[in-house]
Amino acid sequence: MLDAVRDCVLAVGVRRTTLTDVARRAGLSRMTLYRRWPDVRSLVGDLMTREWVAVATGAMPERRPGRDTRALMVDGLVAGVAAFRAHPLFHKILDVDPELLLPYVLDRRGASQEALLELLRDALRDGHADGSVRPAPPERQARSVLLVVQSFALSLRTMTDEDDAELTSAAFLGELRTLLERTLTP
């Protein structure tokens, strides 16, 4: 079902996607969808959670001997921002239905943000334990890191100028790396 809604959203955007379209594409009845999701927005919310958490977990490098938690976190967070910004679903939502993201930026945390906070808290605790991350209350520290990373993911295109070598996306991702390193270093 989530694959079907993904295909529909990529084709026409969130506003033009209907539960009937999703049901048809998934080969299910509308009632099957209505039993689980009351509307397209809640279905798209579950899709975004699946996609964004997959991007975050897929960006995290594997643990290797000699690499501390901070290095893994910074590499994973920078790679995650790059992957998120390249994700076709993110592009479609940003280009066609950007208002869908506003509640998660201005009013409340969504399921995706809660899942990302949990991943960050766990990594920060590991970093506290191995001494590679500055000690701080893990919940506050996780939320602070997510605020920084989220701003780069959502707003980076408003600050870049790909014609100026100092203001390219790559240059800003380097700046994000510096910010994360400096804020997490003990």
N, C-alpha and C positions, 0 to 999 in steps of 0.2 A: 504494500500500500504506500509506503514512504517512497519507494522507487517511482511509483506511478505519479504521486504528487510532485516529485522532483521533476519528472519529465514534463508535466503540465506547466509548472511554474517556469521552467526554462523556455518553454515554447511561447507562453503568452503572459507571464507575470502572475502575481498573486491575485490581484483584483479581478482578473478575467478568468481565473481558474474556478471551476465549480466542483462540488462533490460528485455531480453526475459525470463530469469529464474524468475525474479521478477513478470513479467506480468502473467506468467503461474501460479505461486504460488498464486497470488492475484485473479486469475480468470478474468483478464482484458486483453485488447489488448495492444500491445506494443505502439500503437499510443496514447492510453489514457495516458500512462506514459510519452511519449515524449512531450505531450502537456504541461506537468507540470515540468518535469525535463529533461534537455538536455543530461544527462549522469548519470552513476551509482554514481560517486563521489558526485554530487550535491544531489542526493537522499540519499546517506549515510550521507552527511552533515546534512540534515534535520532529519534523524534518530538519529544521535548523539545529536543534539540539544534537541530533544524530550526526549531521554533517560537521558542525563546528567542533564537537568533541573528537570526532575522527581526525580532523585536521590537526588539532592540538596534540593528540596522542601519537599521530603519525609523524609529527615534526620532532618529537623527542628522540635524541640520539640514544643508542644503546650504551649501557654502562660498560666501561672498560677499565681495567686496572690502571691506576695512575690518574684517572680523571675524577675530580671531585664533583660534588653535587652542584655547586655554583656554576661551574663551567658547563655542565650538562643543561642546567636550567637556562642559562643565557643563550646557549646555542639553540636549544629547543624553542625558546620564546621568540627569538629573532626569526628562525626558520618558520615558526608558526604564523607570525605576522605576514611574512612573504607568501606563505601558502594560502592563508585566509584571503589575502588581497587578490590572489590569482584564481580563487575558487569561482567557477561559473555561476553557482547559485548566489553567492555574494554579489557578483557583478550584476546579475539580473535584478536582484532586489534593489541594489543601489541605483541602478539606472531607471527602473520602471516603478518601483514601489518603496522609495526610501523612507516614507512615513512609517512603514512597518517596523523600522529599527528605533524610532524615537522613544517609545516607552522604555526600552531597555537602556537608553542613554540618559533619559531625563527623569523617569518616574520610579522604575522598579527593576529588580534583578529578575532575569528569566531563568529557566531551567538550564540553559547553556552556560550562563554565567555561574550558577550554583555548582555545576559540574566542573567548570574550570577552576573555581575557587577551591574545590576539594582537591583537585590535582596539585594546585599551587601549595596549599597547606601541607600536603604530604611531602612534597619536594622540599619545602622550606624546613620542615621538621628534620628531614634527612640531612639537609645542609647545616642546621644547627648542631645536629649530633656529630657530624664529621668535622665541624669547625670551619667550614668553607663559607657559611652564610652568617652575616651579622645577626646576633641574637636580638629578637624582638617578638612581641606577641604575634604568633603565626596568623591569626585571623586578620588583624590589622595589616600586617605585612603582605599577606596574600591579596587583600582588597586593594592595597596601594599599588602593588605590582600589576594587578589586573587593570586598574585605572590607566596606568601608563601604557600598557600594551594595547588595551582597547582603543585608546586615543590614536595611537599609531595605525592600528588596523582600520579604523573607521574614517579618519580624517587626513591620512597622509596625502592623498591626491590633491587636497586643497593647498598644500605647502610645497609640492614638488614643482620643479621646472626641469624637464629632461634635457633641455638645451643648455643648461648651465651645470657643468660638472660638479659644482659645489652643492647643488640642490636636487640631484637625482634621487630616485627612490633608493638606490643602493647606498648613496651617501647618508640618507636619513636612517636606513637600517643600521649603518655603522654607528650613527649617533645613538640609536636605541640600544645597541650593544654596550656602548660606553655608559649610558645612563643606568642600565641594569647592573653592569659590573660594579659601578661605583656605589650604587645604593645597596647592593647585597654584600659587598666585601666587608669583612669584620674590621 
